[in-house]
Amino acid sequence: TYLTPQTPCPVRPGDADSALLRGEWLPWIDGRISARAGRKLLPVLDPATDRELGIVHLADEEDVDAAVGAATRAFESWSETPGRERARLLWAWAELIERHAYELAALDVLENGMPARQALAYVHWAADTIRETSGWATKLTGLTSDQGPGLFAHTLRVPVGVVGTICPWNAPAAGFLRQITPALTAGCTVVGKPSELTPFTALRVAELAAEAGLPPGVLNVVPGVGSVAGEHLANHHGIARINFTGSTATGRRIVEASATNMKRMTLELGGKSPDIIFDDADLPAAVVGAAAGIFTNAGQVCVAGSRLFVQAGCYDEVVERLQQEARRFTVGPGFEPASDIGPLISTSQRLRVQGHVDGAVEDGATVVLGGRSADADWNVNENFYQPTIIADVTPDMRIAREEVFGPVVNVVRFGDEEEALALANGTEFGLAGGLWTQNLSRAHRFTRRVRAGMLWVNCYGAWATSLPHSGQKQSGYGAKYGFQAVAEHTEERTVLMKL
Ligand code: NAD
């Protein structure tokens, strides 16, 4: 059902019209839009044009308190709702999301800027993930242990409580949905905070959840800024667990805040993922995969393969092919059928990316391709950034160490396996990585030794949502996806019963 670049995308700007008509977007608390005077207002801008798309009423501490209150009340019954009923409701919600896929994708294009076919694929993917994950609601079993005839010992899996989720802007619908689905499946209720830059789809999917029959208070959405709504959520005593996706710097603050009541947490943080091409790789396939691995979503992807390591024997050929491949990416607005890369999320993000590239040049690196905003043919702003290839990067440079979160790849030459391994692991991050080789033994050696939570061999960016993905090192911890993610929203209680 997913669209490939060759398939014309049916999503049009008008698909978002009915949702945008409201003009003002308010927090969703206790199963309804929550109107109240005194909130700060923030315009939501189209990152491609800076056009105002609507106004978001920023949730503040009072809203977070109200949402946690509603979620706490709803927890009483949602946690006791049989797993098959939770699964049925979540499945119905996924069906509604699918039915509104064009609308949600159009909203994602408008608020985030991504190409429409990618936005649509994300929405379908999110609906699939809800269906797949919700199936675990009926399979949350415990253990029994033989203690002899006088004592019965077993464990009960109980949902952990109210879960706060905090989300970035880079994949608004899918990112929000994948954070909350394991919680709802496990019987937890949720207070979700989307990024203030991209609040639309989170608020729309909450309305759809109510339409699908999820009881009031089970899913609440507080679209506020990080320093107010986010911090209050992370500090809140009514929150048992935080699922945070965002930068490592913010993740550190969340960990500190969570100490107030020993919150459990999943942290999905930044990355600087290595992608390694060996001489023996299928080079055309490797280059296509490596380019998609960094340029998709304008590089605003946590698992982006931003450090490309290429073995000396194929280095020149790969750099040449990579330039050709990068030139094939059309940089343009999300609703243009030809667009492969949309704008960066904001002017400040563009300036950040440019600062990284300029800094790399000052440090002695060479820009092989790109390195500045694209000359877009459409009536758009400067947030469109060219696919950028940087060579002559050494491990001590800032561009080698820090996450750029833009369509910028470093290409580095290596000699042998040991050097490639040292380069790949020479980072504080450990989110993902790629490996291109025909040598099966080498593939096994590397998947054992590269310290990252997801490794792709002869592909990049494929996903198996039945299996967990956890960050390693400073990329975070805690499982996303699969049974493990659902189980992490429960606590196992041991019961000993004298017979
Ligand atoms: P960010 O850390 O600035 O913000 C993320 C979220 O945290 C936003 O909702 C923001 O409002 C909130 N926030 C900010 N300060 C806060 C505070 N003090 N307390 C509580 N909440 C606060 O990140 P961003 O710029 O929105 O997103 C980009 C980052 O997200 C990148 O580092 C990227 O790698 C990461 N990311 C990681 C994954 C993953 O799965 N590991 C996925 C997507 C994005």
Residues whose N, C-alpha, C, O or C-beta is under 5 A from the ligand:
A	BS01	NAD	I166 C167 P168 W169 K193 P194 S195 E196 G224 V225 G226 S227 G230 E231 A234 T245 G246 S247 T248 T250 R253 E268 L269 G270 G271 C302 S475
